[in-house]
Amino acid sequence: MQDQKTPNRQYNLPHIQNPGAQEVDRLRDTITAIDADINTLAVGLGTKADKTTTANLQAQIDDLTTLIYAGLI
């Protein structure tokens, strides 16, 4: 069996010399690994976006509070 991998994430690559049944298992493993990697990225980006949004909103509230207390709005 040929066991070739992608260079970065080491995902399984199909090979013409491998039996179809083995390739199905390998492709399933690869798709599962890609799904997990994408989920990790999505969660990370969502968390970062939430933190950034919260920080930006808090900064805007702080600025407005300062202006209100200064009597400028």
C-alpha positions as CSV (number, residue, x, y, z in Angstrom):
1,M,0.0,0.0,0.0
2,Q,1.2,3.5,-0.9
3,D,0.9,5.8,2.1
4,Q,1.5,9.3,0.7
5,K,0.6,12.4,2.8
6,T,0.1,16.1,2.2
7,P,3.1,18.2,3.1
8,N,1.6,20.5,5.7
9,R,-1.1,18.7,7.6
10,Q,-0.1,15.1,6.7
11,Y,-3.6,14.2,5.3
12,N,-3.8,10.9,3.5
13,L,-3.5,11.1,-0.3
14,P,-5.1,8.5,-2.4
15,H,-2.9,6.5,-4.7
16,I,-3.9,4.6,-7.8
17,Q,-2.1,1.4,-6.7
18,N,-4.1,1.1,-3.5
19,P,-7.2,-1.1,-3.4
20,G,-10.4,0.9,-3.4
21,A,-11.6,-0.4,0.0
22,Q,-8.4,0.8,1.6
23,E,-8.7,4.2,-0.1
24,V,-12.3,4.6,1.2
25,D,-11.1,4.2,4.8
26,R,-8.2,6.6,4.2
27,L,-10.4,9.2,2.5
28,R,-12.9,9.0,5.4
29,D,-10.0,9.5,7.9
30,T,-8.8,12.5,5.8
31,I,-12.2,14.1,5.6
32,T,-12.7,13.7,9.3
33,A,-9.4,15.3,10.0
34,I,-10.1,18.2,7.7
35,D,-13.5,18.7,9.3
36,A,-11.9,18.8,12.8
37,D,-9.3,21.3,11.6
38,I,-12.0,23.5,10.0
39,N,-14.0,23.4,13.2
40,T,-11.0,24.4,15.3
41,L,-10.4,27.3,13.0
42,A,-14.1,28.4,13.0
43,V,-14.2,28.2,16.8
44,G,-11.0,30.2,17.1
45,L,-12.1,32.8,14.7
46,G,-15.5,33.1,16.4
47,T,-13.9,33.5,19.8
48,K,-11.5,36.1,18.4
49,A,-14.3,38.0,16.7
50,D,-16.4,38.0,19.9
51,K,-13.4,39.3,22.0
52,T,-12.6,42.0,19.4
53,T,-16.3,43.1,19.1
54,T,-16.7,43.2,22.9
55,A,-13.4,45.2,23.3
56,N,-14.5,47.6,20.5
57,L,-17.9,48.1,22.0
58,Q,-16.5,48.7,25.5
59,A,-14.0,51.3,24.1
60,Q,-16.9,53.1,22.4
61,I,-19.0,53.0,25.6
62,D,-16.0,54.4,27.6
63,D,-15.5,57.2,25.0
64,L,-19.2,58.1,25.1
65,T,-19.3,58.0,28.9
66,T,-16.3,60.4,29.0
67,L,-18.1,62.8,26.6
68,I,-21.3,62.6,28.6
69,Y,-19.6,63.4,31.9
70,A,-17.7,66.2,30.2
71,G,-21.1,67.6,29.1
72,L,-20.2,67.4,25.4
73,I,-23.2,65.2,24.5
